[in-house]
Amino acid sequence: MSEDAWQDYLAAAQRLDAVRRTAATAAGEQAQGVRTAREELTGIRARLVPQQSRLRALGVPEGDLRPSEPEVAAAGRAMAAGPEAVLAALREARATADAADSATELPGAGPLARPRVLLYGALALGALLLLVVLCVGGIYLA
């Protein structure tokens, strides 16, 4: 084998190793993203259960506590945006749940708070559905 052939072989092996390392790094980052999203999703689910109970106690109809067809469709479209979009949606869902909690805890808010609670509750549940779809999709892609 000539020296040129050996150098070509060595360069190709180094390029292959660089590609392998890049792929391993990307896979590790994706796995970390899925873990982070699962942890965030678990926290949001834990927040939404008592929130739904409070909304039911306030007389909110059961149908208003579920995401609508357009929200489900939007969740499906957003799934193509990737892991960063999933994490951003999870964080937005947590912020929406915080806002809904604040709206129901305002002293003297009374019936004026109900439309805000309905809006925040629906948004939080829609975001939760989006996140579940995205996490399940991420598991199958990983």
Secondary structure per residue as TSV (DSSP state, phi and psi in degrees):
chain	resnum	aa	ss	phi	psi
A	1	M	-	360.0	134.6
A	2	S	-	-78.8	162.5
A	3	E	H	-61.0	-38.8
A	4	D	H	-63.6	-42.5
A	5	A	H	-63.9	-41.5
A	6	W	H	-62.4	-44.1
A	7	Q	H	-63.6	-39.8
A	8	D	H	-63.0	-43.8
A	9	Y	H	-61.7	-45.8
A	10	L	H	-61.9	-43.7
A	11	A	H	-63.9	-41.3
A	12	A	H	-64.8	-40.8
A	13	A	H	-63.8	-39.3
A	14	Q	H	-66.8	-40.6
A	15	R	H	-64.1	-42.6
A	16	L	H	-61.6	-41.6
A	17	D	H	-63.8	-39.7
A	18	A	H	-64.5	-40.9
A	19	V	H	-64.6	-43.4
A	20	R	H	-60.5	-44.2
A	21	R	H	-64.3	-41.5
A	22	T	H	-62.5	-43.4
A	23	A	H	-64.4	-40.5
A	24	A	H	-65.1	-40.3
A	25	T	H	-64.0	-44.7
A	26	A	H	-62.6	-41.8
A	27	A	H	-64.5	-40.0
A	28	G	H	-65.1	-41.2
A	29	E	H	-65.2	-39.7
A	30	Q	H	-65.2	-42.9
A	31	A	H	-62.4	-40.7
A	32	Q	H	-64.5	-40.7
A	33	G	H	-61.4	-40.9
A	34	V	H	-65.2	-42.6
A	35	R	H	-62.0	-45.2
A	36	T	H	-61.7	-43.4
A	37	A	H	-64.2	-41.0
A	38	R	H	-62.8	-42.3
A	39	E	H	-63.3	-44.1
A	40	E	H	-63.8	-42.6
A	41	L	H	-63.0	-40.7
A	42	T	H	-61.0	-43.9
A	43	G	H	-63.6	-40.1
A	44	I	H	-67.8	-42.9
A	45	R	H	-58.6	-43.2
A	46	A	H	-62.2	-34.2
A	47	R	H	-73.8	-36.1
A	48	L	H	-76.0	-28.8
A	49	V	H	-60.8	-53.9
A	50	P	H	-67.2	-29.9
A	51	Q	H	-64.7	-42.6
A	52	Q	H	-61.9	-40.3
A	53	S	H	-61.4	-43.4
A	54	R	H	-63.0	-41.7
A	55	L	H	-65.9	-39.1
A	56	R	H	-62.5	-41.5
A	57	A	H	-64.1	-28.9
A	58	L	T	-80.1	-2.5
A	59	G	T	91.7	16.1
A	60	V	-	-71.7	128.0
A	61	P	-	-61.4	147.2
A	62	E	G	-57.9	-37.6
A	63	G	G	-61.7	-29.4
A	64	D	G	-76.2	-11.5
A	65	L	G	-95.5	5.1
A	66	R	S	-117.0	149.9
A	67	P	-	-67.6	147.5
A	68	S	-	-81.5	169.8
A	69	E	H	-59.0	-43.7
A	70	P	H	-61.8	-34.6
A	71	E	H	-67.4	-38.6
A	72	V	H	-65.5	-42.0
A	73	A	H	-64.2	-41.6
A	74	A	H	-63.7	-37.2
A	75	A	H	-62.8	-40.9
A	76	G	H	-64.1	-41.0
A	77	R	H	-67.4	-38.1
A	78	A	H	-68.9	-20.1
A	79	M	G	-61.0	-27.9
A	80	A	G	-75.1	-9.1
A	81	A	G	-75.2	-17.5
A	82	G	-	101.4	176.3
A	83	P	H	-60.4	-37.2
A	84	E	H	-64.4	-39.1
A	85	A	H	-66.8	-35.5
A	86	V	H	-63.5	-47.5
A	87	L	H	-64.8	-39.1
A	88	A	H	-63.1	-40.4
A	89	A	H	-66.3	-37.8
A	90	L	H	-63.6	-42.6
A	91	R	H	-67.0	-36.5
A	92	E	H	-65.9	-38.9
A	93	A	H	-63.0	-39.9
A	94	R	H	-64.8	-42.0
A	95	A	H	-64.1	-38.1
A	96	T	H	-65.7	-41.0
A	97	A	H	-64.2	-39.6
A	98	D	H	-60.4	-44.6
A	99	A	H	-64.7	-39.0
A	100	A	H	-65.5	-40.7
A	101	D	H	-61.0	-43.6
A	102	S	H	-62.6	-40.0
A	103	A	H	-66.0	-33.9
A	104	T	H	-84.4	-14.1
A	105	E	H	-101.4	-0.3
A	106	L	S	-66.4	129.0
A	107	P	T	-65.9	131.3
A	108	G	T	72.6	14.1
A	109	A	-	-67.2	-35.9
A	110	G	G	52.8	-145.6
A	111	P	G	-67.2	-19.0
A	112	L	G	-69.7	-23.4
A	113	A	H	-78.1	-21.1
A	114	R	H	-58.7	-47.2
A	115	P	H	-59.2	-38.0
A	116	R	H	-66.9	-40.7
A	117	V	H	-63.1	-43.0
A	118	L	H	-61.4	-44.9
A	119	L	H	-63.1	-50.0
A	120	Y	H	-64.3	-40.7
A	121	G	H	-62.6	-45.0
A	122	A	H	-64.1	-41.3
A	123	L	H	-64.5	-42.4
A	124	A	H	-64.8	-41.9
A	125	L	H	-69.0	-37.8
A	126	G	H	-62.5	-42.7
A	127	A	H	-64.8	-37.7
A	128	L	H	-62.0	-45.1
A	129	L	H	-60.5	-44.0
A	130	L	H	-56.7	-44.2
A	131	L	H	-67.6	-39.7
A	132	V	H	-62.4	-45.9
A	133	V	H	-61.1	-44.0
A	134	L	H	-67.2	-41.3
A	135	C	H	-66.4	-42.6
A	136	V	H	-64.2	-41.5
A	137	G	H	-62.3	-39.1
A	138	G	H	-65.3	-35.3
A	139	I	H	-65.6	-42.4
A	140	Y	H	-72.6	-26.7
A	141	L	H	-79.5	-26.0
A	142	A	-	-72.7	360.0
